[in-house]
Amino acid sequence: MVRALLHHIIGTISVIFYFINTVVWATPIIVLSVFKLIPVPQWRRFISYLLDTCATAWIGVNNLNQRISSGTTFHVTGLEQLTRDDWYLVTANHQSWVDILVLQRVFNRKIPFLKFFLKKELIYVPILGLAWWALDFPFMRRYSKSFLAKHPELKGKDMETTRKACEKFRTKPVSIMNFVEGTRFTQSKHDRQGSPFTHLLKPKAGGIAFVLSAMGEQLHKLIDVTIDYPNGVPTFWDFVSGRVRDVRVNISVMPIKEIMDSGIFHPSYFDDPQVRARFQTWLNERWQAKDNLLEELNATQKPL
């Protein structure tokens, strides 16, 4: 009873600090986003630097909040291979919204600020769309097969548009994040899929393929992250209220050039069934190795 009350108090205080910290840093980010609308390349690069600094500081204070309130011990391997001056594609298994907090905690100030590919339509979301654009989150435009059947002249234009949008990253290090499973793991989803893995859903190659097709020449390394919660998969409230004792994070790194040069992936992925099959097979093999690692780490689905 007393312990449950203590966790409730800790969680409430922690959430308040998350909210205050978000407001504190969201304000300059929104203001700087407006200034970045000025179409002068040197000016925009300068504002981008300030924006990334604000976003990194926001995460840094969130991490401090976690250290004070949660008391969670992080067991991390593989960080020594990373630098803030490189270009990365980051993949990870996905079990909880806490995964994002874990990734931010582990990688903040170790690699460039994590960014996600967003649908083109999200740029029109009030305030947030402007902030995402200003923080250089890459926006993608994808045409459906039915649309291309009616407008064959637009085939390949969506990828061309995305490549142009990513040109800014040729001189600016970036980390692109992709959750390969596409959704969080639950036992019901696992059963519906008939997943061949014990602790994972089936990986989807399309998201990574899109990133490699659009930015393969710019990205240097693939960071493959395996997240394990030895005491059971937590909710956000579990994490902020100090109920998560341990988190284990394993990081492996491989050159993307190795993926491209070996023929595992080719930019013709979306037009060539053989390339798609070859790349999916490679991804399945990596997922099997990840599943084996989680088994070795004694991953469980026990409630906290």
DAZICOR-V857150 format. One record per backbone hydrogen bond with DSSP energy under -1.0 kcal/mol. CO is the residue of the C=O (numbers start at 1). NH is the residue of the N-H. Records with the same first field share a line. If there is no record, write none. Layout:
CO->NH, NH
This chain:
1->5
2->6
3->7
4->8
5->9
6->10
7->11
8->12
9->13
10->14
11->15
12->16
13->17
14->18
15->19
16->20
17->21
18->22
19->23
20->24
21->25
22->26
23->27
25->29
26->30
27->31
28->32
29->33
30->34
31->35
32->36
34->37
35->38
38->40
40->44
41->45
42->46
43->47
44->48
45->49
46->50
47->51
48->52
49->53
50->54
51->55
52->56
53->57
54->58
55->59
56->60
57->61
58->62
59->63
60->64
61->65
62->66
63->67
64->68
65->69
66->70, 71
73->247
75->249
77->251
78->81
79->82
87->220, 221
88->176
89->223
90->178
91->225
94->185
96->99
97->100
98->102
99->103
100->104
101->105
102->106
103->107
104->108
107->110, 111
115->177
118->140
119->122
120->123
121->124
122->125
125->129
126->128
127->131
128->132
129->133
130->134
131->135
132->137
133->136
138->118
140->120
144->148
145->149
146->150
147->151
151->154
152->155
154->157
156->160
157->161
158->162
159->163
160->164
161->165
162->166
164->167
166->169
167->170
174->88
175->115
176->90
179->182
180->204
186->190
187->191
188->192
189->193
190->194, 195
205->209
206->210
207->211
208->212
209->213
210->214
211->215
212->216
215->218, 219
220->256
221->89
222->254
223->91
224->252
225->93
226->250
228->248
229->232
235->239
236->240
237->241
238->243
239->242
245->73
247->75
248->228
249->77
250->226
252->224
254->222
256->260
257->261
258->262
259->265
260->263
266->269
268->271, 272
272->276
273->277
274->278
275->279
276->280
277->281
278->282
279->283
280->284
281->285
282->286
283->287
284->288
285->289
286->290
287->291
288->292
289->293
290->294
291->295
292->296
293->297
294->299
295->298
